[in-house]
Amino acid sequence: MLLELNDVLISGEPHTLSLMAVERQVACVVGSVRWLYAMLGFEPVVAGFISLDGEPLTPVTAPALRRQMAFAPRRLDDVGVIDRYAAPTADDVFALRANRQLSVDSIDNEAALTGCTHPQQARLLATAVLLQRPILLVDEPQLTMMTYLKRQAASGRIVIISSTDDAIIGSADNVVGANQ
């Protein structure tokens, strides 16, 4: 499986981003979570393209491609807060049928394995992992989570993180930033 961004430009960003993310590696996008939103089809691409195994991401294909991805936001926004680039609310996350099928115990057990010191972030990552999708997108993981994320990649997933933390960037297998 290959997730490709080819000279992608999103609104409000001054530079493009190119990435070839493959299974068994942790790729780090240096900068804004908005790049992850673009991979999910939630952020409009102004130029360039995003594709999954050669299938271009378009408004028509986005729902099918999104079913191959699990997203772990850093935190949930308060219910009722509306922001174009905000992470989903708790209601959004648990409204998904796939999430309702996960038991609280299985989420808590998996959360304990993440190495995350923030309970909400650990549960969000655990929920994303338990969906067993081939692509895992993670916003601003803690350094203590990197061993867990590398295990997820080693199991055959594509793992893409967004971060600005030098230690996390240094522990990724593949690092890309906006082309300047």
C-alpha positions, -999 to +999 in steps of 0.1 A: +000+000+000+013+035-009-001+069+002+013+096-020+012+134-018+027+149-049+034+187-047+002+192-026-008+227-018-036+234+006-053+268+012-034+291+035-001+272+033+027+290+014+045+257+004+038+223-012+043+189+004+054+157-012+054+123+006+055+087-003+043+068+028+047+031+028+038+002+051+062-006+080+074+030+084+065+059+105+064+090+083+065+124+100+050+155+084+066+185+100+040+212+107+003+216+108-023+188+113-040+203+083-018+181+061-034+150+078-069+166+072-060+169+035-050+132+034-085+124+049-101+145+022-113+172+047-089+199+036-092+211+000-062+205-022-054+236-043-027+221-064-010+187-067-027+154-058-031+128-031-035+092-040-038+058-023-024+029-044-028+051-075-065+060-067-067+098-066-083+115-037-113+134-050-146+145-034-162+113-050-134+089-038-127+105-004-153+084+016-139+051+002-103+061+007-111+074+042-124+039+052-087+028+048-076+054+074-079+058+112-072+093+127-061+099+162-064+136+171-042+150+199-073+161+217-110+165+213-126+199+212-155+208+234-189+198+221-204+227+203-172+244+193-171+249+156-138+255+138-131+245+103-098+228+112-108+215+147-104+179+157-136+159+159-157+162+191-164+133+214-198+130+199-183+127+164-158+100+174-184+078+192-211+084+166-191+062+142-206+027+142-171+012+142-163+030+174-195+019+191-185-017+184-153-013+205-158-020+242-147+005+268-125-022+283-107-030+250-101+007+245-087+011+280-066-020+277-051-008+244-047+028+258-025+014+285-001+001+259+003+034+240+029+049+264+009+081+264+007+101+297-025+120+287-055+097+292-077+113+265-049+112+239-042+076+248-079+066+244-081+084+210-050+066+197-063+032+211-096+038+194-079+045+161-057+015+164-085-009+173-103+001+141-076-020+124-074+002+093-042+000+072-033+037+075-030+054+109-028+092+111-017+106+144-016+143+154+012+154+177+021+122+195+042+123+226+077+109+224+067+081+248+042+069+222+068+064+194+077+028+204+040+019+202+036+037+168+067+019+155+051-014+165+020-004+147+041+002+116+060-030+120+026-049+120+022-037+084+004-003+087+013+030+072+018+053+101+019+091+094+023+116+123+023+154+123+047+170+147+070+199+154+089+182+182+126+176+173+128+144+193+097+129+176+109+141+142+142+124+148+126+091+157+105+089+125+117+067+096+107+092+070+105+130+076+090+156+052+083+192+056+067+218+034+088+225+003+103+259+004 
